[in-house]
Amino acid sequence: MTLEQLAVLAEFFGVPLEYFINDEVSRRVNAQLALAVALRDARVRSLALRAEGLSSASLDALLTIVNEARRVENLERVSEQQGSPSDTHDTDQYDADHQPDPSEAQRP
């Protein structure tokens, strides 16, 4: 495929030309597209708008609640790379915080 053909495809799909040749650019564009899809839901938009202005501690608490709700509903874990570049939530901490508790397996 020629560079001109890639440029036509990029224009048609509304992505930068680098989307087709640079993995980092394609990951960033895919994350932006996933965000746009999520924001189509009025409730998701409402949550995001209401969270604006909260302290870092409150935002971290909300992230923990949402992550736990996703786990309970058996939804796929959202990669932190899908978040904004300013997202500082630690994915390793998420993994450490969400290890199964052996005592919970014994509960009815």
C-alpha positions as CSV (number, residue, x, y, z in Angstrom):
1,M,0.0,0.0,0.0
2,T,1.4,3.4,-0.9
3,L,1.6,6.4,1.4
4,E,-1.0,8.2,-0.8
5,Q,-3.4,5.3,-0.3
6,L,-2.8,5.4,3.5
7,A,-3.4,9.2,3.5
8,V,-6.7,8.7,1.7
9,L,-7.8,6.0,4.3
10,A,-6.7,8.3,7.1
11,E,-8.7,11.1,5.8
12,F,-11.7,8.9,5.2
13,F,-11.6,7.5,8.8
14,G,-10.7,10.8,10.4
15,V,-7.5,9.6,11.9
16,P,-3.9,10.8,11.5
17,L,-1.8,9.1,8.9
18,E,0.5,7.8,11.6
19,Y,-2.5,5.7,12.9
20,F,-1.6,3.1,10.3
21,I,2.2,3.0,10.9
22,N,2.8,3.9,14.6
23,D,1.5,1.7,17.4
24,E,1.6,4.5,20.0
25,V,-0.5,6.8,17.8
26,S,-3.0,4.0,17.0
27,R,-3.3,3.2,20.8
28,R,-3.9,6.8,21.6
29,V,-6.5,7.2,18.9
30,N,-8.3,4.0,19.9
31,A,-8.4,5.2,23.5
32,Q,-9.9,8.5,22.3
33,L,-12.5,6.6,20.3
34,A,-13.4,4.4,23.2
35,L,-13.9,7.5,25.4
36,A,-16.1,9.1,22.7
37,V,-18.2,5.9,22.6
38,A,-18.5,5.8,26.4
39,L,-19.6,9.4,26.5
40,R,-22.6,8.7,24.3
41,D,-24.3,7.4,27.4
42,A,-25.9,10.4,29.3
43,R,-25.3,8.7,32.6
44,V,-21.6,8.3,31.9
45,R,-21.4,12.0,30.9
46,S,-23.3,12.9,34.1
47,L,-20.8,11.0,36.2
48,A,-17.8,12.5,34.5
49,L,-19.2,16.1,34.8
50,R,-20.1,15.6,38.5
51,A,-16.7,14.3,39.3
52,E,-15.0,17.4,37.8
53,G,-13.5,19.5,40.6
54,L,-13.3,16.8,43.2
55,S,-10.1,16.3,45.1
56,S,-7.6,13.6,44.1
57,A,-8.6,11.5,47.1
58,S,-12.3,11.7,46.1
59,L,-11.5,10.8,42.5
60,D,-9.4,7.8,43.6
61,A,-12.3,6.7,45.8
62,L,-14.7,6.9,42.9
63,L,-12.3,5.0,40.7
64,T,-12.1,2.3,43.3
65,I,-15.9,2.1,43.5
66,V,-16.2,1.9,39.7
67,N,-13.5,-0.7,39.4
68,E,-15.2,-2.8,42.0
69,A,-18.6,-2.4,40.3
70,R,-17.0,-3.6,37.0
71,R,-15.5,-6.6,38.8
72,V,-18.8,-7.5,40.4
73,E,-20.5,-7.3,37.0
74,N,-17.8,-9.4,35.4
75,L,-16.9,-6.6,33.0
76,E,-13.5,-6.3,31.3
77,R,-11.0,-4.3,33.3
78,V,-10.3,-0.9,31.7
79,S,-6.7,-0.3,30.9
80,E,-5.2,2.8,32.4
81,Q,-3.8,3.5,29.0
82,Q,-7.4,4.2,27.9
83,G,-7.6,7.0,30.4
84,S,-6.4,10.5,29.8
85,P,-2.7,11.3,29.9
86,S,-3.1,13.1,33.2
87,D,-4.6,9.9,34.8
88,T,-2.3,9.0,37.6
89,H,-4.1,6.0,39.0
90,D,-1.6,3.2,39.5
91,T,-2.5,0.0,37.6
92,D,-0.2,-2.0,39.8
93,Q,-2.0,-0.7,42.8
94,Y,-5.3,-1.7,41.2
95,D,-4.0,-5.2,40.7
96,A,-2.8,-5.4,44.3
97,D,-6.0,-4.0,45.7
98,H,-8.1,-6.5,43.8
99,Q,-6.6,-9.9,44.6
100,P,-9.2,-12.4,45.7
101,D,-9.6,-12.6,49.5
102,P,-9.4,-16.3,50.5
103,S,-11.9,-15.6,53.4
104,E,-14.5,-14.4,51.0
105,A,-14.5,-17.8,49.2
106,Q,-15.9,-19.3,52.4
107,R,-18.8,-17.0,52.6
108,P,-22.2,-18.3,51.5
